[in-house]
């Protein structure tokens, strides 16, 4: 009975809090924020919140992944309700609704908008052929998802296509990044592994691509719970450079013990021209900017952009491919005993343009009154204009705890492992 109570407690911790997410349209036509099951979209064209049309009723549980396609014509969302929804951004209508066997942890859209890929909590990656859809006013189609690869029971934390579309890249809780050939026979499986990128010592939390006009294929950048950001040649799996970001951000000291909790990298995002990569880090009030030197194949810290005057530790960051701004959100779902449930705080960093080629870019945190979209945007995406300091602190701590409960791999005794196997719904062990 005691063991059963412990298992229920673990499951409750994993499901209790989902971080707020943000995604920006490639041409900054829209900004989307997800908090819990609530999906909010602001339209710059209309200067107001977009009305989402979904005859199936939207998401029923926490959304864990959102993103726009490269063209901006599609938006995808998925989460704990085991649904992946594909939205047409011209009308903000859900055009496809895909059912997953397990909870959805990450999403990716191919560069030609024809394939949506998603990963579930069991470590399986699926692909959905969405092809060309029409603009008729109809209920969302049901599409079948085809499994193409697996990480063998390891939670997949991030999923993306390489810039040239040749590979599908998946990162997981067990410290590894897999680069798989996305074959021409998309629906017949992805069986050819190009390489593994191995070197992290904790869960891989995020991936991004640093690129330039002279190096369009880019290099892979990954962030982890080991408090490092690493640079990879994803064609060979070679580790090119490592940034110990925890120490350099002032969140760690050289005397810190190995068993101490390290501040995890929670999100990575390349800037609009690919010259910089922004990193959100647990306990860092702001973001860190890193610069990739493609000739030397090195990664260095360009600047730490701090946010003064309030507690703001981003849970998600995003940028458009055409506007030199970085969008950040802080928030979480299902926070009991605070007034922050389903609330979010949005901030913007400016000065990330090509003019920022010097070593230290001239960045600044935009005041609320100067944020693109102004007060209507903040009201649409945040839930209300202001969030109390107590709620902000509670949000930061809850997201940090939930991330570790979900992604830090637990160690069990032989007896404990046997008990957990007996309780699995998919593999009951008879006495």
PyMOL commands that set and color helices and strands:
alter all, ss='L'
color gray80, all
select helices_A, chain A and resi 2-16+186-188+245-248+354-357+368-370+374-382+389-407+414-422
alter helices_A, ss='H'
color red, helices_A
select strands_A, chain A and resi 21-24+30-35+38-43+48-49+63-68+74-79+83-88+93-99+104-109+115-120+124-129+141-143+146-150+156-161+167-172+176-181+193-198+204-212+215-224+229-233+238-243+265-270+276-281+286-293+298-306+316-319+325-331+344-350+364-365
alter strands_A, ss='S'
color yellow, strands_A
deselect
rebuild
show_as cartoon
